[in-house]
Amino acid sequence: MSGLLRDAMNKTLVRNSHGQVVEWIGRAIVSGKYPPGSFLPRDDDLAGQFSVSRTVLREAMKTLSAKGMIVARTRVGTRVCDRQDWNLFDAEVLVWHLDENEDIVFLNQLYEMRLTMEPAAAAMAARRSTAEEIRVLYTHVEAMRTAEDDKAFAFADLALHRAITKASGNVFMHSVGTLIEAALLAAFRLSSPASEPATQRDVAASHLRIVEAIARRDPHGAEQAMRDVILYGQRRISGTDI
């Protein structure tokens, strides 16, 4: 688990100096305070603003550069990169988008990516999963059904989707994890299924259909059941029929 969902739901999260600088500048870029093509303030000014050493600032800049958000040029300055260069699979970049921009177009694109990957992962799991992996899937569904609060439901939901990508047997499917977390975070912020017992039962039942299809080795059924679950989540965040 990347920790995106866990950290976003943890109001007491404390970051070190490096993390604080990365988060502040990253959010400022995503929000448009420093738009693509613009230059960040000089290093000395930023170090003074955050009351950190140049070493801490330099490491923070390396982190943001690795995310594709900035590029430093000697005697020129640090320029903000175009959005298309940002690593949107990065957990922090995703959560900054969710926090700073309530952009339904961005959220729908996020769900489009899930629709291209997760149904395929479910179909692979139907072909390749072990008996133990299937047992774990059932355990996660039961945790969703019996969750006593929003956080427990969210973690059980995430654990199930991640377990399915693992059971697919395809290591590249692991990269879908941050997309799943971001989509679930957006959905739970708008309205958690656990807030209504009937909805919680229905959502748990829809996820159970995925697991049952995997257990009976039905790739097509697993793929369709996963697609139904994702489309339901997309309808919840957009308020429209997909």
C-alpha positions as CSV (number, residue, x, y, z in Angstrom):
1,M,0.0,0.0,0.0
2,S,1.4,3.4,-1.0
3,G,-0.2,5.1,2.0
4,L,-2.1,7.7,0.0
5,L,-5.5,6.7,1.4
6,R,-4.2,6.1,4.9
7,D,-2.3,9.4,5.1
8,A,-5.2,11.4,3.6
9,M,-7.5,10.0,6.2
10,N,-5.0,10.6,9.1
11,K,-5.6,14.2,10.3
12,T,-2.6,14.0,12.7
13,L,0.0,13.1,10.1
14,V,3.3,14.9,10.9
15,R,5.9,15.4,8.1
16,N,9.6,16.2,8.5
17,S,11.1,19.4,7.0
18,H,11.8,17.7,3.7
19,G,8.3,16.4,3.4
20,Q,6.8,19.8,4.3
21,V,8.8,21.6,1.6
22,V,7.9,19.0,-1.0
23,E,4.3,19.1,-0.1
24,W,4.0,22.9,0.0
25,I,5.8,23.5,-3.4
26,G,4.0,20.5,-5.0
27,R,0.6,21.8,-4.0
28,A,1.5,25.3,-5.1
29,I,2.4,24.0,-8.5
30,V,-0.8,21.8,-8.8
31,S,-3.0,24.7,-7.6
32,G,-1.5,27.0,-10.3
33,K,0.3,29.4,-8.0
34,Y,3.4,28.4,-10.0
35,P,2.0,27.5,-13.4
36,P,3.8,25.4,-16.0
37,G,6.6,27.4,-17.6
38,S,7.0,29.7,-14.6
39,F,10.1,29.8,-12.4
40,L,10.2,29.1,-8.7
41,P,11.7,31.7,-6.3
42,R,15.5,31.5,-5.8
43,D,16.8,28.8,-3.6
44,D,17.9,31.2,-0.9
45,D,14.4,32.8,-0.8
46,L,12.7,29.4,-0.5
47,A,15.2,28.2,2.1
48,G,14.4,31.3,4.1
49,Q,10.7,31.0,3.6
50,F,10.6,27.5,5.0
51,S,13.4,28.0,7.5
52,V,15.3,25.0,6.2
53,S,18.9,24.5,5.2
54,R,20.0,24.6,1.6
55,T,20.6,20.8,1.9
56,V,17.0,20.1,2.9
57,L,15.8,22.4,0.1
58,R,18.1,20.7,-2.5
59,E,16.7,17.2,-1.5
60,A,13.1,18.5,-1.8
61,M,13.9,19.8,-5.2
62,K,15.3,16.4,-6.2
63,T,12.1,14.8,-5.1
64,L,9.9,17.2,-7.1
65,S,12.2,16.7,-10.1
66,A,11.8,13.0,-9.9
67,K,8.0,13.5,-10.0
68,G,8.5,15.3,-13.3
69,M,7.2,18.6,-11.9
70,I,10.3,20.8,-12.1
71,V,13.6,21.0,-13.9
72,A,16.6,23.0,-12.6
73,R,19.0,24.8,-15.0
74,T,22.3,26.3,-13.9
75,R,22.2,30.1,-14.0
76,V,18.7,30.0,-15.3
77,G,16.6,28.8,-12.4
78,T,14.0,26.1,-11.5
79,R,11.2,25.9,-14.1
80,V,7.8,24.3,-13.6
81,C,7.3,21.5,-16.2
82,D,4.2,21.1,-18.3
83,R,1.5,19.0,-16.6
84,Q,1.9,16.3,-19.3
85,D,5.4,15.6,-17.9
86,W,4.3,15.1,-14.3
87,N,4.2,11.5,-13.0
88,L,0.4,11.2,-12.3
89,F,1.0,7.6,-11.1
90,D,2.8,9.1,-8.1
91,A,0.7,8.9,-5.0
92,E,1.5,12.4,-3.7
93,V,0.9,14.1,-7.1
94,L,-2.5,12.3,-7.3
95,V,-3.6,13.4,-3.8
96,W,-2.5,17.0,-4.4
97,H,-4.7,17.0,-7.5
98,L,-7.6,15.7,-5.5
99,D,-7.1,18.2,-2.7
100,E,-6.4,21.3,-4.8
101,N,-8.7,20.8,-7.8
102,E,-12.2,19.5,-7.8
103,D,-11.9,18.7,-11.5
104,I,-14.6,16.2,-12.7
105,V,-12.7,15.9,-16.0
106,F,-9.6,14.7,-14.1
107,L,-11.6,12.3,-12.0
108,N,-13.3,10.8,-15.0
109,Q,-9.9,10.3,-16.6
110,L,-8.8,8.6,-13.5
111,Y,-11.7,6.2,-13.7
112,E,-11.1,5.7,-17.4
113,M,-7.6,4.4,-16.5
114,R,-9.1,2.1,-13.9
115,L,-11.5,0.7,-16.5
116,T,-8.7,-0.1,-18.9
117,M,-6.7,-2.0,-16.3
118,E,-8.7,-3.5,-13.4
119,P,-11.3,-5.5,-15.4
120,A,-8.3,-7.1,-17.2
121,A,-6.7,-7.8,-13.8
122,A,-9.8,-9.5,-12.5
123,A,-9.9,-11.7,-15.6
124,M,-6.3,-12.6,-15.1
125,A,-7.0,-13.4,-11.5
126,A,-9.8,-15.7,-12.6
127,R,-7.3,-17.7,-14.6
128,R,-4.2,-17.6,-12.3
129,S,-5.2,-17.0,-8.6
130,T,-4.4,-19.6,-6.1
131,A,-6.8,-21.1,-3.5
132,E,-5.1,-19.0,-0.8
133,E,-5.4,-15.8,-2.8
134,I,-9.1,-16.5,-3.3
135,R,-9.6,-17.1,0.4
136,V,-8.0,-13.7,1.1
137,L,-10.4,-12.1,-1.4
138,Y,-13.4,-13.5,0.4
139,T,-11.9,-12.2,3.7
140,H,-11.7,-8.6,2.4
141,V,-15.3,-8.7,1.1
142,E,-16.5,-9.8,4.5
143,A,-14.5,-7.0,6.1
144,M,-16.3,-4.6,3.7
145,R,-19.7,-6.1,4.7
146,T,-19.1,-5.8,8.4
147,A,-17.1,-2.6,8.5
148,E,-18.3,-0.4,11.4
149,D,-17.1,3.0,10.1
150,D,-16.0,4.8,6.9
151,K,-12.3,4.2,7.5
152,A,-12.6,0.5,8.1
153,F,-14.8,0.2,4.9
154,A,-12.3,2.2,2.9
155,F,-9.3,0.1,3.9
156,A,-11.2,-3.2,3.3
157,D,-12.3,-1.9,-0.2
158,L,-8.7,-0.9,-1.1
159,A,-7.3,-4.1,0.3
160,L,-9.6,-6.2,-1.9
161,H,-8.8,-4.3,-5.1
162,R,-5.1,-4.5,-4.4
163,A,-5.4,-8.2,-3.7
164,I,-7.1,-8.7,-7.0
165,T,-4.3,-7.0,-8.9
166,K,-1.8,-9.1,-7.0
167,A,-3.8,-12.3,-7.8
168,S,-3.6,-11.3,-11.5
169,G,0.0,-12.6,-11.5
170,N,1.1,-9.7,-13.6
171,V,3.7,-7.5,-11.9
172,F,2.8,-4.5,-14.0
173,M,-0.7,-4.4,-12.5
174,H,0.9,-3.4,-9.2
175,S,1.3,0.1,-10.7
176,V,-2.5,0.5,-10.7
177,G,-2.5,0.6,-6.9
178,T,-2.1,4.4,-6.6
179,L,-4.9,5.0,-9.2
180,I,-7.2,2.8,-7.2
181,E,-6.4,4.6,-4.0
182,A,-6.9,8.0,-5.5
183,A,-10.3,7.0,-7.0
184,L,-11.5,5.5,-3.7
185,L,-10.3,8.6,-1.8
186,A,-12.3,10.8,-4.1
187,A,-15.4,8.7,-3.8
188,F,-15.2,8.4,0.0
189,R,-14.7,12.1,0.4
190,L,-18.0,12.7,-1.5
191,S,-20.0,10.0,0.2
192,S,-18.9,6.8,1.9
193,P,-21.0,3.7,1.3
194,A,-20.6,2.9,5.0
195,S,-22.7,5.9,5.9
196,E,-25.8,4.1,4.7
197,P,-26.2,0.4,5.8
198,A,-28.2,-0.5,2.7
199,T,-25.6,1.0,0.4
200,Q,-22.8,-0.7,2.3
201,R,-24.5,-4.1,1.8
202,D,-25.1,-3.4,-1.9
203,V,-21.5,-2.3,-2.5
204,A,-20.1,-5.3,-0.6
205,A,-22.4,-7.6,-2.6
206,S,-21.2,-6.1,-5.9
207,H,-17.6,-6.7,-4.9
208,L,-18.6,-10.3,-3.8
209,R,-19.7,-10.9,-7.4
210,I,-16.2,-10.2,-8.6
211,V,-14.7,-12.6,-6.1
212,E,-17.3,-15.3,-6.9
213,A,-16.5,-15.0,-10.6
214,I,-12.8,-15.3,-9.9
215,A,-13.4,-18.4,-7.6
216,R,-15.4,-20.2,-10.3
217,R,-12.6,-19.4,-12.9
218,D,-14.9,-17.2,-15.0
219,P,-12.7,-14.5,-16.6
220,H,-15.5,-12.8,-18.5
221,G,-17.7,-12.7,-15.5
222,A,-14.9,-11.3,-13.3
223,E,-14.1,-8.7,-15.9
224,Q,-17.7,-7.6,-16.2
225,A,-18.3,-7.6,-12.4
226,M,-15.2,-5.4,-11.9
227,R,-16.4,-3.0,-14.7
228,D,-19.8,-2.7,-13.0
229,V,-18.1,-1.8,-9.7
230,I,-15.9,0.9,-11.2
231,L,-18.7,2.4,-13.2
232,Y,-20.8,2.6,-10.1
233,G,-18.0,4.5,-8.4
234,Q,-17.7,6.8,-11.3
235,R,-21.4,7.6,-11.2
236,R,-21.1,8.4,-7.5
237,I,-18.4,11.0,-8.0
238,S,-19.9,12.6,-11.2
239,G,-23.5,12.4,-10.3
240,T,-24.4,11.3,-13.8
241,D,-25.2,8.0,-15.6
242,I,-22.1,6.6,-17.4
